Amino acid sequence: MTSIFQRALGAEFDRLHPQLRRRFGFGAGDGVACIGTGVMADIWRGKAFTVPFLYAGTARHILFPERGKDVPFVIRNFAYRDRFGRDTMTFVRAFRLPGGRVRRFDATMIYSAVRGKVVDYLGTHQHLAVDLDLSVDPHGGLWIRTGSQRFYEGPLAFTMPSMVSGDAVVHEWFDDAARLFRIDVRVTNRRFGALFGYQGKFVCKYVSEPVPGDVRPVRECARE
């Protein structure tokens, strides 16, 4: 079945490294999940004034304020159909920080035919919907850049102003020499600069098992 990333990238999907095509190429009907385990060499945050902003996101598993080096990391990608019938993929990341605290950064992604791109719902309640612009680099790596961001809560709906939103750039690629995936994530604000990010490496295994309840969002949002 065609994955949400294949639909968004079109013919460009075939330019991805074979390992990235496998990682991003399955959908809800394929009975496959991808589990990545590795180490984030560096988890960083911006200046002290960013801490309240980052800490506010921890309740809904969106960003966090802690920093760390060589932090164990797990990412779980499961594909399923949500209650609106949309092909959905989870991106549930767990970081085991110094002292044993585990922080999560959750997202669920769909392909929006209306917008013609992947929409990323951040956190446990899908309050934030973010358009993703995808591209493939000359070496088959995947670039993901955030675009328009919208806030949804009950009848309330508005586009997030740039002053209070974070612009993310994600670069993921496969290192043939080391036989593993590498990732670099940077979140910035147009006015305040660097907010949060991490860089590291991981390996993947592919499993066939039911979608765990804890990777699904608490609430699903119909609005894209």
C-alpha positions, 0 to 999 in steps of 0.5 A: 500500500502507498504510504503517506510519505510516498503520496507526499513525495511522489516520484521523489520517494524513489530517490530516497536511500533504500533503507529510508524507503523501507522505513517510510514506505509502509502504511496501515494495511501492511501489518508492519511497524518500525522500532528504532533504538539508539543514542542521541549524542546531544540534546540541547535547548536554547537560552534560559528564557526558553525553559518555561516554553519547553516545560509547558510542552511536557504535559502533552508530550511536546518538547521538554527542557532537559539537556543531555549527552549520549541519551538512550532513545527509542522511536516507534512508528506504527501505521493504522487508520484513525477513527476518521479512516485516515492512514496514520503513522505514529512518531513516538520518541522516548528519551531516557535522560540522566537520572532516569527520567523519561521524556516523550515527544509524540506525533501522529502524521497523516496525508492531507489530500486537501493540502497536498502534504503530510500534516503532523499532529503534535502531542497527545491531544492533537492540538497542533497541526503542522504542515510538513514540506518534504524533500530528498537530498542528493545522497538519498536523505530526507529533509522535513521542514515545518510550514503553517501551524494551526491550533485546534481546541473545541470550536477554537481554531487559528493559525499560530503566529510566528512569534509563538511558534517553533520552526523545525528542520529535520534531516534523517539519512542512512550512514552506509559505512556505519550501517545505521540511521542518523538524525539531526533535529533543530527547532527555532523561533524567528524572533528568539532563535534556537529553542530545542534540538538533538542529534544522534543515531539509531538502528531499526527493526521491523515487526508485525504486532498490534498497535500499542495503545500508548502510542495513539493520541488521547484525542484525534482531531478531524481538522487538518 
